[in-house]
């Protein structure tokens, strides 16, 4: 059995469904041991659970929906982000004892190869496996991205992960900022020497994709995509109007296999206008004088108006 976990709320079910569709579409189930078992952490409505179950038309799978008491994370300042980002911290504590290993995936990605290849990576000597994140000032060496991880549940339990992350949260100062929430917590708790660093092909973030492009500058995009196993849309989300990500069609392909297929890549004039205005006024509130700055208009001439209103 291949175990895969997600942490989402109702607003993310649509996007998580596209991720699940991509997994099922590219996985070869050759024996009962290859069957996929999904664990979805979050308080998902019955209607949306049924919509996820429709994906069994692609391939049969097992699934558990695990409700979460979000109040346990009240101390952590979310700054407008969804508390569901923190649900992955519950995985070692909540999963049945018989499960010793699980893959965790964010819901803004698509898997474009057989997930079994990731599952078969041995992490017997490590707490987690993950890809390095974009290097930033002040981060520890080996700082990893938490969007694609393999958890060694048994070792995490023996390590005392549950008590360690709760103690970390308890000791957070009121002014201390967790810019990347769960990711900062995981990196603070898990020692670098107990983290297996995966090849960047397993988490094709914007940073990793650019690095792969540079390493293969004589290859076409289609050739480079054969080197990437998971495409992670960490910045420009492919389900938004005016998405300029050149790889958004990979997401749309799988979104069209879900119960939300009619919405995949299709936007009314009202949806586009509404999205643009919200984006425009949010930018204006943060940068009220941007219209009179020559540097802004130089960027507009180069990248387009939509690109600069972020």
Secondary structure, DSSP 8 states (H G I E B T S, - for coil): -EEEEEE--GGGHHHHHHHHHHHHHH----SGGG-EEEEEES---HHHHHHHHGGGGTS--EEEEE---GGGGTTS--TTS-GGGGGGGGHHHHS-TT--EEEEE-SSEEE-S-HHHHHTS--TT-SEEEEE----TT--TT-EEEEEEEEEHHHHHHHTHHHHHHHHHHT--TT---TTTHHHHHHHHS-GGGEEE--GGGSB-HHHHHHHHHHTTTS-HHHHHTT-SEEE-SSS-TTSTT---TTHHHHHHHHTTSTTGGGTT---HHHHHHHHHHHHHHHHHH-TTGGG-HHHHHHHHHH-HHHH--
